[in-house]
Structure formats: structure tokens, C-alpha cells
Amino acid sequence: MGYAFVTFACYACGHVMMANPVRVPSVKDASGTRQPVCGPCMDRINTKRKDLGLPPHKIHADAYEACDESEVR
């Protein structure tokens, strides 16, 4: 059995992060493509969404951890 994670540059701040490839939070860019976002940036995005009366994006508890390789399609 193995584990899987994805390394990415946060779409919002550019910091390089690792995350669960199945559950990493993301937002859509101008073309509609989903882009990964780090935890601190997701917290800021969700604060802004709440201020605007919008529901926050869901962040899974294991979003920034490796997952079992069998979860990756």
C-alpha cells in the first residue's frame, strides 16, 4: 500500500504546498478551470465569502495530507 499527494503552487499566493489530490480545495479561474488553493488563502477566501453572505467553501479535514493511493483515479 502506498500514499499519494500533489505538489502545487497556490493559485492565490504562489506558495508551494502539498495536499490530498482528491480533496485539495480549489477555486475557478477566469476560464472556469479549477485551481488549487492553500489553507491560509482558503481561510481568507472563506472570510470574504461570509462577509458577502455567501456560503464558505468546504475544506475537508484531510485536504492537506496524503491519501491512500487507492483513492486516486
JORA-V439183 format. One record per backbone hydrogen bond with DSSP energy under -1.0 kcal/mol. CO is the residue of the C=O (numbers start at 0). NH is the residue of the N-H. If there is no record, write none. Layout:
co-><CO:CO>
nh-><NH:NH>
This chain:
co-><1:3:5:7:9:14:16:18:19:24:26:28:32:34:35:37:38:39:40:41:42:43:44:45:46:47:48:49:59:61:62:66:67:68>
nh-><68:66:18:16:13:9:7:5:23:36:34:31:28:26:10:41:42:43:44:45:46:47:48:49:50:51:53:52:62:64:19:3:70:71>
